[in-house]
């Protein structure tokens, strides 16, 4: 987009600052690295004020439209001189912070982001000041052992192995109980990387897939191809993994789910048998503990049995639902997780930690050796360098938040958060059942909820289950418009997804409104407010449609 001069975004303060700047750039730059304590205190006070104001906002977002927002960020020139930091913070507050999403708002209940505990902000400042690179012992001395401890604590929650096991492996440089990553996607990709290298490893004169490549590995072992098998609701990170590991998206076999969004076990078993018939190497079988779109939990015990019978790596993507291990009331939903060869959990979801904390846990401490890499200048064999068995070559000290969360919230604190999230989800489900305006689309397994708004003229047909395909298309368009309008208004927020359903013996796609009840600050009043906001918006849309039809 090209803007004429009068339309250029207002950044005059930058140019005014440049005019006031001293010509000695060296002095200005050195001041950035040795800022006076008085100035630091003033800046800290201002940033704290900005943070408190932002976090305290009730609305989900501002109502600025995206086209207007784009015009604020069209200048691609780098200023020639350093800008004044206070002025820059004012620019940031006016143009970025003012229009950022209030993920901490109790009425922002549409995505897997939430309010953060108070300790995150001061620890974030400390982490930045420390500036540790966690992949290397030479740049993260004590943090390396601290991170291993935090991962072992969660490993124990999942697998609950013996005291002797943890005493042997927690700080053993040859063992890897867990790998901290930048997110669940990287954790899932790393799990598939481990599984592929283990399945097609070195044997006799063959040096293994990592050295000789996938084609040579499949030929050596006598396979015609490779596959990863899991639910059709697998996270799209598995599409990325199949692509990156040379398996290809056609090698990602997606199994249909039932009405509760759980993989059909019988179909899964048949797919495994078919892969065997076609002489395909099954790299891994995937179970999901909390699908991204609906929170559904697969029958993990059944999948574990299938994987064991087939002698195949069993991976559980528990990025969302993994923290249910803390709940005495709901842990049974994860029965079988302790049999998984690997498990993914995302810290920024139900561990209430900031973005950038994905985790992969391995039942066998030696498994990550299948992806180990060394370099003379950084990752040395036998060292405690965490990066030698990980994808990322640089990584900040995010373990600071993980370790703090496990200690400052504790197992009972996490149990409370999980139980409350599911309780509030059941409350919302009951409200939806009692309101003629809405239709509940699936019984929630965890704290995600799918439903849709039904225009008044079609409610009787919904009750009688007599909707036609054309009716469903109209409802889909209505709900899509409702969700977009709600997002633009910014008072409250619900996301949307697609769900398949059977109608007249054929599968149809349904636009579903998607609620995520993971914010401890969200009350029942907030839930009611979100639903009533949708009813109000729907009424306005209906009047608009009526006016369009008359015209």
C-alpha positions as CSV (number, residue, x, y, z in Angstrom):
1,X,0.0,0.0,0.0
2,X,1.4,3.4,-1.0
3,X,0.3,6.5,1.0
4,X,0.4,10.1,-0.2
5,X,2.3,12.6,2.0
6,X,-0.8,13.9,3.9
7,X,-1.8,10.2,4.6
8,X,1.5,9.2,6.1
9,X,1.2,7.9,9.7
10,X,1.9,10.5,12.4
11,X,5.5,9.9,13.6
12,X,6.6,13.5,13.9
13,X,7.9,13.0,17.4
14,X,10.6,10.7,15.8
15,X,11.8,13.5,13.5
16,X,11.6,16.1,16.3
17,X,13.6,13.8,18.5
18,X,16.2,13.4,15.8
19,X,16.6,17.2,15.5
20,X,17.2,17.5,19.3
21,X,19.7,14.7,19.3
22,X,23.3,15.4,20.0
23,X,25.5,14.8,16.9
24,X,27.7,12.5,18.9
25,X,26.0,9.1,18.2
26,X,28.6,7.2,20.2
27,X,27.7,9.0,23.4
28,X,24.0,8.3,22.8
29,X,24.5,4.6,22.1
30,X,26.7,4.2,25.2
31,X,24.0,5.7,27.3
32,X,21.6,3.0,26.1
33,X,23.9,0.4,27.7
34,X,24.6,2.4,30.9
35,X,21.4,4.2,31.6
36,X,21.3,6.2,34.8
37,X,19.4,4.7,37.7
38,X,17.0,7.7,38.0
39,X,16.0,7.3,34.4
40,X,15.4,3.6,34.8
41,X,13.1,4.2,37.8
42,X,11.1,6.7,35.8
43,X,10.8,4.3,32.8
44,X,9.9,1.4,35.0
45,X,7.2,3.4,36.7
46,X,5.7,4.4,33.3
47,X,5.9,0.9,31.9
48,X,4.2,-0.5,35.1
49,X,1.4,2.1,34.6
50,X,1.0,1.0,31.0
51,X,1.0,-2.6,32.0
52,X,-1.6,-2.2,34.8
53,X,-3.9,-0.2,32.5
54,X,-3.7,-2.8,29.8
55,X,-4.2,-5.8,31.9
56,X,-7.0,-4.1,33.8
57,X,-9.1,-3.6,30.6
58,X,-12.5,-5.4,30.6
59,X,-13.1,-5.2,26.8
60,X,-11.6,-7.8,24.6
61,X,-10.0,-5.3,22.3
62,X,-10.4,-1.8,20.8
63,X,-12.9,-1.4,17.9
64,X,-10.4,-0.1,15.4
65,X,-10.8,-1.7,12.0
66,X,-7.8,-3.5,10.4
67,X,-7.5,-1.1,7.4
68,X,-7.1,1.9,9.8
69,X,-4.6,-0.1,11.8
70,X,-2.5,-0.8,8.7
71,X,-2.0,2.9,8.0
72,X,-0.2,3.3,11.3
73,X,2.6,1.0,10.1
74,X,3.5,1.9,6.6
75,X,6.8,3.8,7.1
76,X,9.7,1.5,6.2
77,X,12.6,4.0,6.9
78,X,15.0,3.4,9.8
79,X,15.6,6.6,11.6
80,X,19.2,7.8,11.2
81,X,19.7,8.8,14.8
82,X,18.7,7.1,18.1
83,X,15.2,8.2,19.3
84,X,14.3,9.2,22.8
85,X,13.1,6.2,24.7
86,X,10.3,7.9,26.6
87,X,8.9,9.4,23.4
88,X,9.2,5.9,21.8
89,X,7.1,4.4,24.7
90,X,4.4,7.1,24.1
91,X,4.4,6.0,20.4
92,X,4.1,2.4,21.5
93,X,1.3,3.1,23.9
94,X,-0.7,5.1,21.3
95,X,-0.3,2.8,18.3
96,X,0.4,-0.7,19.5
97,X,-0.7,-1.2,23.1
98,X,-4.0,0.7,22.7
99,X,-5.0,-1.7,19.9
100,X,-3.6,-5.0,21.3
101,X,-5.9,-7.9,22.3
102,X,-6.7,-8.0,26.0
103,X,-6.0,-11.7,26.4
104,X,-6.4,-11.3,30.2
105,X,-9.9,-9.9,29.9
106,X,-12.4,-12.2,31.6
107,X,-14.7,-11.7,28.6
108,X,-12.0,-12.8,26.1
109,X,-12.9,-16.5,26.1
110,X,-12.2,-17.6,22.5
111,X,-8.5,-18.6,22.4
112,X,-6.0,-20.6,24.5
113,X,-4.5,-17.5,26.1
114,X,-5.4,-16.1,29.4
115,X,-4.6,-13.9,32.3
116,X,-1.1,-14.5,33.8
117,X,-0.2,-14.8,37.5
118,X,1.4,-11.7,39.0
119,X,4.9,-13.2,39.2
120,X,5.4,-13.4,35.5
121,X,6.1,-9.7,34.9
122,X,8.9,-9.3,37.4
123,X,10.4,-12.6,36.3
124,X,10.2,-11.5,32.7
125,X,12.3,-8.5,33.6
126,X,14.8,-10.7,35.4
127,X,15.0,-13.2,32.6
128,X,15.7,-10.4,30.1
129,X,18.4,-8.9,32.3
130,X,20.1,-12.3,32.7
131,X,19.9,-13.0,29.0
132,X,20.9,-16.6,29.2
133,X,21.0,-18.8,26.1
134,X,19.6,-22.1,27.4
135,X,21.0,-24.4,24.8
136,X,24.6,-24.1,26.1
137,X,26.1,-24.7,29.5
138,X,28.6,-21.9,28.8
139,X,25.8,-19.4,28.4
140,X,23.4,-20.9,30.9
141,X,25.4,-22.4,33.7
142,X,23.0,-22.9,36.7
143,X,19.9,-22.5,34.5
144,X,20.7,-25.7,32.6
145,X,20.3,-27.8,35.8
146,X,17.4,-25.7,37.0
147,X,15.6,-26.4,33.7
148,X,16.3,-30.1,33.9
149,X,14.8,-30.1,37.4
150,X,11.6,-28.3,36.3
151,X,11.1,-30.8,33.4
152,X,11.7,-33.7,35.7
153,X,9.0,-32.4,38.0
154,X,6.4,-32.4,35.2
155,X,7.8,-35.8,33.9
156,X,7.0,-37.3,37.3
157,X,3.4,-35.9,37.1
158,X,2.9,-37.7,33.8
159,X,4.8,-41.0,34.3
160,X,5.1,-41.2,38.1
161,X,8.2,-43.5,37.9
162,X,10.3,-44.5,40.9
163,X,12.5,-42.3,43.1
164,X,15.5,-44.3,41.9
165,X,14.6,-43.5,38.3
166,X,14.6,-39.8,38.9
167,X,17.7,-39.9,41.1
168,X,19.5,-41.6,38.2
169,X,18.3,-39.5,35.3
170,X,17.3,-36.0,36.5
171,X,20.9,-34.6,36.2
172,X,22.5,-37.3,34.0
173,X,24.0,-35.7,30.9
174,X,23.3,-38.9,29.0
175,X,19.6,-38.8,29.8
176,X,16.8,-36.5,28.6
177,X,13.5,-36.6,30.4
178,X,12.2,-33.5,28.6
179,X,13.0,-30.9,26.0
180,X,11.9,-27.3,26.4
181,X,10.9,-25.7,23.1
182,X,9.4,-22.4,21.8
183,X,6.0,-24.0,21.6
184,X,3.8,-27.1,21.1
185,X,4.4,-27.1,17.3
186,X,8.2,-27.5,17.8
187,X,7.6,-30.1,20.6
188,X,5.4,-32.2,18.2
189,X,7.9,-31.9,15.4
190,X,10.7,-32.9,17.7
191,X,8.7,-35.9,18.9
192,X,8.2,-37.1,15.3
193,X,11.9,-36.5,14.6
194,X,12.9,-38.7,17.5
195,X,10.4,-41.4,16.4
196,X,11.6,-41.4,12.8
197,X,15.2,-41.7,13.7
198,X,14.5,-44.4,16.3
199,X,12.4,-46.4,13.8
200,X,15.0,-46.1,11.0
201,X,18.2,-46.1,13.0
202,X,21.6,-47.5,12.3
203,X,21.8,-51.3,11.8
204,X,24.6,-53.5,10.4
205,X,26.3,-51.4,7.7
206,X,23.5,-48.9,7.4
207,X,24.3,-45.6,9.2
208,X,20.7,-44.6,9.9
209,X,18.2,-42.2,8.4
210,X,19.8,-39.1,9.8
211,X,23.0,-39.8,7.9
212,X,21.7,-41.6,4.8
213,X,18.3,-40.0,4.3
214,X,14.7,-41.2,4.2
215,X,14.8,-42.9,0.8
216,X,17.9,-45.0,1.7
217,X,16.4,-45.9,5.1
218,X,13.2,-47.1,3.6
219,X,15.0,-49.1,1.0
220,X,17.3,-50.7,3.6
221,X,14.4,-51.7,5.9
222,X,12.3,-52.9,2.9
223,X,9.5,-50.3,3.2
224,X,7.6,-48.7,0.4
225,X,6.9,-45.5,2.3
226,X,6.3,-44.0,5.8
227,X,3.3,-42.8,7.7
228,X,2.1,-41.0,10.8
229,X,-1.4,-42.0,11.9
230,X,-3.9,-40.0,14.1
231,X,-7.2,-38.3,14.4
232,X,-8.5,-35.9,11.6
233,X,-8.4,-33.3,14.4
234,X,-4.6,-33.6,14.8
235,X,-3.0,-30.2,15.2
236,X,-1.5,-28.8,12.0
237,X,2.0,-29.1,13.5
238,X,1.8,-32.8,12.3
239,X,1.3,-31.6,8.7
240,X,4.5,-29.6,9.2
241,X,6.3,-32.5,10.8
242,X,5.3,-34.8,7.9
243,X,6.6,-32.2,5.4
244,X,9.9,-31.5,7.2
245,X,10.8,-35.1,7.9
246,X,10.3,-36.2,4.3
247,X,7.2,-38.3,4.9
248,X,4.9,-35.9,3.0
249,X,1.4,-34.9,3.8
250,X,0.0,-37.9,2.0
251,X,1.9,-40.0,4.6
252,X,-0.2,-38.3,7.3
253,X,-3.1,-40.6,7.7
254,X,-6.1,-38.9,9.3
255,X,-8.8,-41.0,11.0
256,X,-12.4,-39.9,11.4
257,X,-13.8,-38.9,14.8
258,X,-17.0,-39.6,16.5
259,X,-19.7,-37.1,17.6
260,X,-17.6,-36.2,20.7
261,X,-14.5,-35.4,18.6
262,X,-12.6,-38.6,19.6
263,X,-10.8,-40.7,17.1
264,X,-12.7,-43.8,16.0
265,X,-10.6,-46.6,17.5
266,X,-11.8,-49.3,15.1
267,X,-10.9,-47.1,12.1
268,X,-7.5,-46.5,13.7
269,X,-6.9,-50.2,14.1
270,X,-7.9,-50.7,10.5
271,X,-5.5,-48.0,9.3
272,X,-2.6,-49.6,11.1
273,X,-3.5,-53.0,9.4
274,X,-3.7,-51.3,6.0
275,X,-0.3,-49.7,6.5
276,X,1.1,-53.1,7.3
277,X,-0.5,-54.6,4.1
278,X,1.0,-51.7,2.0
279,X,4.4,-52.2,3.6
280,X,4.6,-48.7,5.1
281,X,6.8,-47.9,8.0
282,X,4.5,-46.4,10.7
283,X,6.7,-43.7,12.3
284,X,4.1,-42.9,15.1
285,X,0.5,-43.2,16.2
286,X,-0.9,-40.0,17.7
287,X,-3.4,-39.7,20.5
288,X,-4.8,-36.3,21.4
289,X,-5.5,-35.1,24.9
290,X,-7.5,-32.0,24.2
291,X,-8.1,-31.2,20.5
292,X,-7.4,-27.6,19.6
293,X,-10.8,-26.9,18.1
294,X,-13.0,-28.7,20.7
295,X,-10.9,-30.0,23.6
296,X,-11.9,-33.6,22.9
297,X,-9.7,-36.4,24.5
298,X,-9.1,-39.6,22.6
299,X,-9.3,-43.0,24.2
300,X,-5.6,-43.1,25.1
301,X,-5.7,-46.6,26.6
302,X,-7.1,-48.1,23.4
303,X,-4.5,-46.2,21.3
304,X,-1.7,-47.3,23.6
305,X,-2.8,-50.9,23.1
306,X,-2.8,-50.6,19.3
307,X,0.6,-48.9,19.3
308,X,2.1,-51.7,21.6
309,X,0.6,-54.4,19.4
310,X,2.1,-52.8,16.3
311,X,5.4,-52.0,18.1
312,X,5.1,-48.4,17.1
313,X,6.0,-45.1,18.8
314,X,2.9,-43.7,20.7
315,X,2.9,-39.9,21.0
316,X,0.3,-37.9,22.9
317,X,-0.3,-34.3,21.9
318,X,-1.5,-33.1,25.3
319,X,-0.6,-29.4,24.6
320,X,-4.0,-28.4,25.9
321,X,-5.2,-31.2,28.2
322,X,-2.0,-32.4,29.7
323,X,-2.4,-30.4,32.9
324,X,-5.4,-32.5,33.8
325,X,-2.8,-34.8,35.4
326,X,-3.0,-32.4,38.4
327,X,-6.7,-32.9,38.9
328,X,-7.9,-35.8,41.1
329,X,-11.4,-35.3,39.7
330,X,-10.5,-35.2,36.0
331,X,-7.2,-37.1,35.6
332,X,-9.1,-40.3,34.6
333,X,-9.7,-38.7,31.2
334,X,-6.0,-39.0,30.5
335,X,-5.8,-42.7,31.5
336,X,-3.1,-44.2,29.3
337,X,-0.9,-41.1,29.1
338,X,1.7,-42.9,31.3
339,X,2.1,-45.5,28.5
340,X,3.0,-42.9,25.8
341,X,6.6,-42.9,24.5
342,X,6.4,-39.1,24.3
343,X,4.0,-36.3,25.4
344,X,3.7,-32.7,24.4
345,X,2.4,-30.0,26.9
346,X,2.2,-26.3,26.2
347,X,3.0,-24.1,29.1
348,X,1.2,-21.0,27.8
349,X,-2.1,-22.9,27.9
350,X,-3.3,-24.5,31.1
351,X,0.0,-24.0,33.0
352,X,-0.8,-20.3,32.9
353,X,2.7,-19.3,31.7
354,X,3.7,-16.8,29.0
355,X,4.0,-17.6,25.3
356,X,7.1,-19.5,24.3
357,X,7.1,-22.6,26.5
358,X,6.4,-25.9,24.8
359,X,7.6,-29.1,26.3
360,X,8.3,-32.6,25.0
361,X,8.5,-35.4,27.6
362,X,10.1,-38.8,26.8
363,X,9.4,-42.0,28.7
364,X,12.8,-43.5,27.8
365,X,15.6,-41.1,28.9
366,X,17.9,-42.3,26.1
367,X,15.4,-41.7,23.2
368,X,16.6,-38.1,22.4
369,X,20.1,-39.5,21.7
370,X,18.6,-40.4,18.3
371,X,18.6,-36.7,17.3
372,X,21.7,-35.7,19.1
373,X,24.1,-33.3,17.2
374,X,27.5,-31.9,18.2
375,X,29.6,-29.0,17.1
376,X,33.1,-28.2,18.2
377,X,32.3,-24.6,18.9
378,X,29.2,-25.2,21.0
379,X,27.6,-28.6,21.6
380,X,30.2,-31.1,22.8
381,X,29.6,-34.8,23.3
382,X,29.1,-35.7,27.0
383,X,28.4,-32.1,28.0
384,X,25.3,-30.8,29.8
385,X,24.5,-28.7,26.7
386,X,20.7,-28.8,26.4
387,X,20.8,-27.8,22.7
388,X,22.5,-31.0,21.5
389,X,19.2,-32.8,21.7
390,X,16.9,-30.1,20.5
391,X,15.9,-28.4,17.3
392,X,16.6,-24.8,18.3
393,X,20.1,-23.4,18.3
394,X,19.3,-20.5,20.6
395,X,16.6,-20.2,23.3
396,X,15.9,-17.8,26.2
397,X,15.7,-18.9,29.8
398,X,11.9,-19.6,29.8
399,X,12.5,-22.4,32.3
400,X,12.4,-19.5,34.9
401,X,8.6,-19.3,34.4
402,X,8.1,-23.0,34.4
403,X,10.0,-23.7,37.6
404,X,8.3,-20.7,39.2
405,X,4.8,-21.8,38.2
406,X,5.3,-25.3,39.5
407,X,6.5,-23.9,42.9
408,X,4.4,-20.8,43.3
409,X,1.1,-22.4,42.1
410,X,1.9,-26.0,43.1
411,X,0.0,-29.2,42.3
412,X,-3.0,-28.2,44.4
413,X,-3.1,-24.7,42.8
414,X,-3.1,-26.3,39.3
415,X,-5.8,-28.7,40.4
416,X,-8.0,-25.8,41.4
417,X,-7.4,-24.0,38.1
418,X,-8.2,-27.1,36.1
419,X,-11.3,-28.0,38.1
420,X,-12.6,-24.4,38.0
421,X,-12.1,-24.2,34.2
422,X,-14.1,-27.3,33.6
423,X,-16.8,-26.3,36.1
424,X,-17.3,-23.0,34.3
425,X,-17.5,-24.8,31.0
426,X,-20.3,-27.0,32.3
427,X,-22.0,-23.9,33.5
428,X,-21.8,-22.3,30.1
429,X,-23.0,-25.6,28.5
430,X,-26.0,-25.6,30.8
431,X,-26.8,-22.0,30.0
432,X,-26.7,-22.7,26.2
433,X,-29.0,-25.7,26.7
434,X,-31.5,-23.5,28.4
435,X,-31.4,-20.7,25.8
436,X,-33.5,-21.2,22.6
437,X,-31.1,-18.9,20.7
438,X,-28.2,-21.4,20.9
439,X,-27.5,-25.1,20.0
440,X,-24.8,-27.0,21.9
441,X,-22.8,-29.0,19.3
442,X,-20.8,-31.4,21.5
443,X,-20.5,-32.4,25.1
444,X,-17.3,-30.9,26.4
445,X,-14.5,-33.2,27.6
446,X,-12.4,-30.4,29.0
447,X,-12.9,-26.6,29.1
448,X,-13.5,-26.0,25.4
449,X,-17.1,-25.6,24.2
450,X,-18.7,-25.7,20.7
451,X,-22.1,-24.2,20.0
452,X,-23.9,-22.0,17.5
453,X,-26.5,-19.4,17.3
454,X,-29.8,-20.4,15.6
455,X,-31.9,-17.6,13.9
456,X,-35.4,-17.5,15.2
457,X,-37.1,-18.7,12.0
458,X,-35.1,-22.0,12.1
459,X,-35.3,-22.9,15.8
460,X,-38.3,-25.2,15.5
461,X,-36.6,-27.1,12.6
462,X,-33.5,-27.5,14.8
463,X,-35.6,-28.9,17.6
464,X,-37.2,-31.4,15.2
465,X,-33.9,-32.1,13.5
466,X,-35.4,-31.2,10.1
467,X,-32.8,-28.7,8.9
468,X,-32.0,-28.9,5.2
469,X,-28.5,-28.4,3.7
470,X,-29.6,-24.9,2.6
471,X,-30.8,-24.1,6.1
472,X,-27.4,-25.1,7.5
473,X,-25.6,-23.0,5.0
474,X,-27.7,-20.0,6.1
475,X,-26.9,-20.7,9.8
476,X,-23.2,-21.0,8.9
477,X,-23.1,-17.6,7.2
478,X,-25.1,-16.1,10.1
479,X,-22.6,-17.4,12.7
480,X,-19.6,-16.4,10.7
481,X,-21.0,-12.9,10.5
482,X,-21.9,-12.9,14.2
483,X,-18.4,-13.9,15.2
484,X,-16.8,-11.3,13.0
485,X,-19.1,-8.5,14.2
486,X,-18.4,-9.5,17.9
487,X,-14.7,-9.5,17.3
488,X,-14.9,-6.0,15.6
489,X,-17.0,-4.5,18.4
490,X,-14.4,-5.7,20.9
491,X,-16.6,-5.9,24.0
492,X,-16.4,-9.7,24.3
493,X,-14.8,-12.4,22.2
494,X,-15.5,-16.0,21.0
495,X,-13.5,-17.7,18.3
496,X,-15.0,-20.0,15.6
497,X,-14.1,-23.3,14.0
498,X,-15.6,-25.9,11.6
499,X,-17.2,-29.1,12.8
500,X,-18.5,-31.9,10.6
501,X,-21.9,-33.5,11.3
502,X,-24.1,-36.1,9.6
503,X,-27.3,-34.8,8.0
504,X,-29.5,-36.8,5.7
505,X,-26.8,-39.6,5.5
506,X,-24.1,-37.2,4.4
507,X,-21.4,-35.1,6.1
508,X,-21.9,-31.4,6.3
509,X,-19.7,-28.7,7.6
510,X,-20.9,-26.5,10.5
511,X,-19.6,-23.2,11.6
512,X,-19.2,-23.5,15.3
513,X,-18.6,-20.8,17.9
514,X,-15.7,-21.9,20.2
515,X,-15.4,-20.9,23.8
516,X,-12.3,-21.4,25.9
517,X,-12.9,-21.2,29.7
518,X,-9.3,-21.0,30.9
519,X,-9.2,-17.6,32.6
520,X,-9.5,-17.8,36.4
521,X,-10.8,-14.2,36.4
522,X,-13.8,-15.2,34.2
523,X,-17.0,-15.4,36.3
524,X,-20.4,-16.8,35.6
525,X,-21.6,-13.2,35.1
526,X,-18.9,-12.7,32.4
527,X,-20.1,-15.9,30.6
528,X,-23.7,-14.6,30.7
529,X,-22.5,-11.2,29.4
530,X,-20.7,-12.9,26.4
531,X,-23.9,-14.9,25.5
532,X,-26.1,-11.8,25.8
533,X,-23.7,-9.8,23.7
534,X,-24.0,-12.4,21.0
535,X,-27.8,-12.3,21.2
536,X,-27.8,-8.5,20.9
537,X,-25.5,-8.6,17.9
538,X,-27.5,-11.4,16.3
539,X,-30.7,-9.3,16.7
540,X,-28.9,-6.4,14.9
541,X,-27.8,-8.8,12.1
542,X,-31.3,-10.2,11.7
543,X,-32.7,-6.7,11.3
544,X,-30.0,-5.9,8.8
545,X,-30.9,-9.0,6.8
546,X,-34.6,-8.1,6.9
547,X,-33.8,-4.6,5.6
548,X,-31.6,-6.1,2.8
549,X,-34.5,-8.5,1.8
550,X,-37.0,-5.6,1.7
551,X,-34.6,-3.5,-0.4
